[in-house]
């Protein structure tokens, strides 16, 4: 399964949802979307607005790939469970966020070159990159989450890299 999540920002991320809905019939895996407050309602895939965090975590753990915005919570969860993550950052220019901090996060992740975290900057790159990740079975070693200390250390490391 490919799990797509847009987080909980009140702004739509229709650009991601429309493209995934368009390409999903051509993908080798089922696509499930958490669409949040986005206005677009997919026609070709199962979707929901929100679920409790523990349910979202179950979707992530069962996925062969997560496709997401550049939300830190999703990034940390995918790292914790060793699930490959493909990021399309929300953009201020499309009114998808209040600023371009997700672009900054994506740039840092690209520089880190973590094996299981990949970034695309254009939705037209999604299908090719998804197929490549699934074919190569790209993944990464799970990062143990030891709680608050680990979160603080990860945030500190991230800030220092910027």
C-alpha positions as CSV (number, residue, x, y, z in Angstrom):
1,X,0.0,0.0,0.0
2,X,1.0,3.6,-0.6
3,X,-0.2,5.9,2.1
4,X,-0.5,9.6,1.2
5,X,-0.8,12.2,4.0
6,X,-1.1,15.9,3.8
7,X,-1.0,16.6,7.6
8,X,-3.4,18.8,9.4
9,X,-2.8,22.3,8.1
10,X,-6.1,24.1,7.3
11,X,-4.9,24.9,3.7
12,X,-5.6,22.6,0.8
13,X,-2.9,20.5,-0.8
14,X,-5.0,19.7,-3.8
15,X,-1.9,19.7,-6.1
16,X,-0.7,16.5,-4.5
17,X,-4.1,14.9,-4.2
18,X,-5.1,15.5,-7.8
19,X,-1.9,14.1,-9.1
20,X,-2.0,10.9,-6.9
21,X,-5.7,10.4,-7.9
22,X,-4.7,10.8,-11.6
23,X,-1.8,8.3,-11.5
24,X,-3.1,5.8,-8.9
25,X,-4.8,3.5,-11.6
26,X,-1.4,3.1,-13.2
27,X,0.5,2.3,-9.9
28,X,1.2,-1.3,-8.9
29,X,0.0,-0.7,-5.3
30,X,-3.2,0.4,-3.6
31,X,-3.2,4.1,-2.7
32,X,-4.9,5.4,0.5
33,X,-5.1,9.2,1.1
34,X,-5.5,11.3,4.2
35,X,-6.7,14.5,2.6
36,X,-7.1,16.7,5.7
37,X,-8.8,20.0,4.9
38,X,-8.1,19.8,1.2
39,X,-11.1,20.5,-1.0
40,X,-10.3,17.9,-3.7
41,X,-12.1,14.6,-3.2
42,X,-10.3,11.7,-5.0
43,X,-12.3,9.5,-7.4
44,X,-9.9,6.6,-7.9
45,X,-8.7,5.9,-4.4
46,X,-9.9,5.3,-0.8
47,X,-9.6,8.5,1.2
48,X,-10.5,10.1,4.5
49,X,-10.1,13.5,6.1
50,X,-8.5,12.6,9.4
51,X,-8.0,9.6,11.7
52,X,-6.6,9.4,15.3
53,X,-2.8,9.4,15.5
54,X,-2.6,5.7,16.4
55,X,-4.6,4.8,13.3
56,X,-2.4,7.0,11.1
57,X,0.6,5.3,12.6
58,X,-0.9,1.9,11.6
59,X,-1.3,3.1,8.0
60,X,2.3,4.2,8.0
61,X,3.6,0.9,9.4
62,X,1.6,-1.1,6.8
63,X,2.8,1.0,3.9
64,X,5.5,0.1,1.4
65,X,5.8,3.9,0.8
66,X,4.5,7.1,2.3
67,X,4.0,10.1,0.1
68,X,3.7,13.3,2.1
69,X,4.2,17.0,2.5
70,X,7.4,18.0,4.4
71,X,5.9,17.7,7.8
72,X,8.3,16.9,10.6
73,X,5.9,14.6,12.4
74,X,5.5,12.4,9.3
75,X,9.2,12.4,8.6
76,X,10.0,11.3,12.2
77,X,7.4,8.5,12.1
78,X,8.7,7.2,8.7
79,X,12.2,7.2,10.1
80,X,11.2,5.5,13.3
81,X,9.5,2.6,11.4
82,X,11.9,2.4,8.5
83,X,9.2,3.2,5.9
84,X,10.4,4.9,2.7
85,X,9.1,8.5,2.4
86,X,8.6,10.6,-0.8
87,X,8.1,14.3,0.0
88,X,6.5,17.0,-2.2
89,X,6.8,20.2,-0.1
90,X,3.8,22.5,0.2
91,X,4.5,25.9,-1.4
92,X,3.6,29.4,-0.4
93,X,3.3,30.4,-4.1
94,X,0.4,27.9,-4.4
95,X,-1.2,29.1,-1.2
96,X,-0.5,25.6,0.3
97,X,1.3,27.1,3.4
98,X,2.0,30.4,5.1
99,X,5.7,30.3,4.1
100,X,8.2,28.1,2.4
101,X,9.6,26.4,5.4
102,X,8.7,23.0,3.9
103,X,11.0,23.8,1.0
104,X,13.8,24.5,3.5
105,X,13.1,21.2,5.2
106,X,13.2,19.4,1.9
107,X,16.5,21.0,0.9
108,X,18.1,19.9,4.2
109,X,16.8,16.3,3.7
110,X,18.2,16.3,0.1
111,X,21.6,17.3,1.4
112,X,21.5,14.6,4.1
113,X,20.9,11.9,1.4
114,X,19.1,9.5,3.7
115,X,18.5,6.4,1.7
116,X,14.7,6.2,2.6
117,X,13.8,9.8,2.3
118,X,13.4,11.3,-1.2
119,X,12.1,14.6,-2.4
120,X,10.4,15.8,-5.6
121,X,9.7,19.5,-6.2
122,X,7.1,19.0,-9.0
123,X,4.0,16.8,-8.9
124,X,4.7,15.6,-12.4
125,X,7.8,13.7,-11.0
126,X,5.7,11.7,-8.6
127,X,4.7,8.7,-10.8
128,X,8.3,8.0,-12.0
129,X,9.8,8.4,-8.5
130,X,7.1,6.2,-6.9
131,X,7.7,3.4,-9.4
132,X,11.5,3.7,-8.9
133,X,11.2,3.5,-5.1
134,X,8.8,0.5,-5.2
135,X,11.0,-1.3,-7.8
136,X,14.2,-0.8,-5.9
137,X,12.5,-1.5,-2.6
138,X,14.2,1.6,-1.1
139,X,14.0,1.7,2.6
140,X,16.1,2.8,5.5
141,X,17.1,1.4,8.9
142,X,14.5,2.3,11.5
143,X,15.6,5.0,14.0
144,X,14.8,4.1,17.5
145,X,12.6,6.8,19.1
146,X,13.6,7.1,22.8
147,X,11.1,9.8,23.5
148,X,11.5,13.4,24.3
149,X,15.4,13.4,24.3
150,X,15.5,11.9,20.9
151,X,13.0,14.5,19.5
152,X,15.0,17.3,21.0
153,X,18.2,16.0,19.6
154,X,16.7,15.5,16.1
155,X,15.3,19.1,16.1
156,X,18.6,20.5,17.3
157,X,20.5,18.6,14.6
158,X,18.0,19.7,12.0
159,X,18.3,23.4,13.1
160,X,22.1,23.2,13.1
161,X,22.0,21.9,9.5
162,X,20.1,24.9,8.3
